[in-house]
Amino acid sequence: MYKTPCCRLSGLVGLSVKRKLVLNVPQCNQTARNLIQLHRRDPSNWLTYQHLIFLKRQYVTKNNSELHQRAILKHTPALTLVDEQDDTIERQVETDQAKEARLDRQWRQMKVNVADLPDVYAKLAKIKLTALVVTSAAAGFAMAPVPFDPLLFFVSSLGIGLASCTANSINQYFEVPFDSNMNRTKNRPLVRGQVSPLHAVSFALACGIPGVALLTLAVNPLTGFLGALNIFLYTCCYTPLKRLSISNTWVGAVVGALPPAMGWTAATGCLGQGALLMGGFLYCWQFPHFNALSWNLREDYSRGGYRMILGLIGLSTLAPVLDVTTWTFPVISLPINLYISYLAFRFYRKGDRSSARKLFFCSLWHLPMLLLLAFTCKKPRRDPEEPAPPAASLALALQS
C-alpha cells in the first residue's frame, strides 16, 4: 500500500493522512472534505492540530449562522403612531417615578447597625485629620503670651474639633461619586452605603452648629467667625476647586493655616502677629507634605513645594523678631528645616517615588518637632507690673 511521504512542518504535533482515508470519508462532512482538499494541495506536509482547530471553528460558525437564519421571529402586533407615543410616555413616567422613589429611599431610609456608628462617625469626621487640626490649634493656644486657662483651652479645642468634623463630613457628602473611583477613598461610609446621605448631613449639622456656637459664645466671636469661615472655605471653595484647578492647593493651605490662628485668638481675643506666624508655619508646611503625597502631580506641584519649604527657615527667624520666641528657636530649628529643605530639593530634582516617600514621612514628624521647639523657646510672659525695657520706655516717652 502506498503511504504518503511526510516531512517537517511548523507544529508541535502532526497527523499523517493516508490515501485510503479519502475513500472512507462521508461526502456530507464539510470539515473532513476541507481537510482532504488541504492535504491534496500539498501532500508532502504534516497537518497540525492548529489546522484542525481552524476547520472546527469554521464548521461551528457555519452551523450557528444556519440555525440563526432558521429561527422564527416572534410576531408583534402592529401599533399606530399614537399608541406607540402613548406607551413610550407612560413607560418614561413610570421610570422617572421609580427613579425618584429609589433616590428618596436611598436619601432617607437605610438600616444602620448601632454598633458600627462610632466607627462610621470617626470615618466621616476623618478622625486623624481632626486630631491634627486640634493639635495645631492647641499649639497656637499654648504659644499665646497670656496665662494658660485650662477650661478655655478645653472649650476652644472642643469647638475647633467639632467644626473640623463638620467640614470633613460635608466634604465626603459632596465627593461620593469621585471617592468611589479611587482606591484610597472607596471604603468611606457614604461610598459603601453604611449610612444614608441624610444621616451624614445630620451628623455634620449636629457637630457644626454646637461647635460654632461654642466658639462664639464661650470663647469669643472672632474665633467663632474663623471657625465658620474655615468650614465655608473647605466645603464650598476647596472641595469644588480640586477638580477645576491646581490652585486648590493654595486654598487648602489657608484652611490648614487657620486652626493655629484660631488657637491664638481663643487665648488672646485678637488676631495678632503671633497668630499670623503660627498660621504661616502650617501654611508653608502643607505644600511639601501634600506634594509628596500627590506624587503623580509632581510636575505641577514640586516647584511650588520647594519654594514654600524654604519659607519655614524665614518664619523661624521671624519668630524672635515678632517677640514670640527667643533667638534660640531659629538656631535649634535650623537642622530640621535644612533637612526637610534638602529632601524637598531632591524631590524637585528627581521626582521619583523614593524621594517623594522620604519627603512625606519627614513632613509627618517635622511639624510636631517644629511646634515643640517653638513652645520650648517661647518668650517668657512679662507681668504687667514689671517695668518695661529701656527701649520700650523711651518709645513711650517720645509718644507722650
C-alpha angles and dihedrals in degrees: 000000000000114000127201112255113237135207139170124300134179097263138096097232127020137194124218113219116206127209094241089062088072092066094052100048117105113242092223095062104094093186093056091045090054089049092052093047090051090051093048092054093057112010093169095071136077121248112225131206087255089068091048093050091049092052091046091054090050091053095048093047092051093049092049092051091050092050090049091052092051092052114114115229117230113251113241121196116249116252129201121237091254093052092049092049093049092047092050092050091048093051090047092052091048091049093051092048092050091048092049091049092049093050090047091053091046091051098046113018124055130136110241126193107228092211090060096050097091091054092044092050091048090054093046090051093044088230096200093052090045090052090053090050092051091046093053090047090050089052090054090049092049093049093055113111094236134095112282113254111195095196093049089046092053095046094048093047091050093049093047091048092052091049090052091051089053095051093048094048094050089046091057091046091057095044102049095114091050097040090058090063097055127074092217094058105025092099097058115126097251093047092051092043096240090139133015122251089248090055091051093048090047090052090050092051092045088057101036102049096050091040096055091040091051092051092046100044104027100035113022137296093251093060091045090052091050090050093053090044091053092052090050094048093048098045104031103030112022097039097054093040092059089078097038111046143357087242086087087086091064093048091046090051089057089053090053093046096056100070096066089045088051090052089053093048091047090058100038105024093228138080100243135166092276091058091054090047094052090046089050091056091056093041094056095039094057095064100064089038094053095038092054089047092049094050093155089066094048095124091062099036110031096079093050091046092052091051093048095049090059087059090069090069091052092047091050088055091045093055096076091041089059089048093245098116137009123261089260091077099068090046099051094038093052096086095054091042091051091047095053089043089054091051091047090051091051091050090048093052101038105025094195133137095257095055091044092052093049092049092048095051091044090054090055094064099026097073097049090045093050093049091046091052090048090052093049090050094045114144110255112254112249118221116238091237092055112100116253120251118266094260092052091046091052091049091051091049092052092049092051 
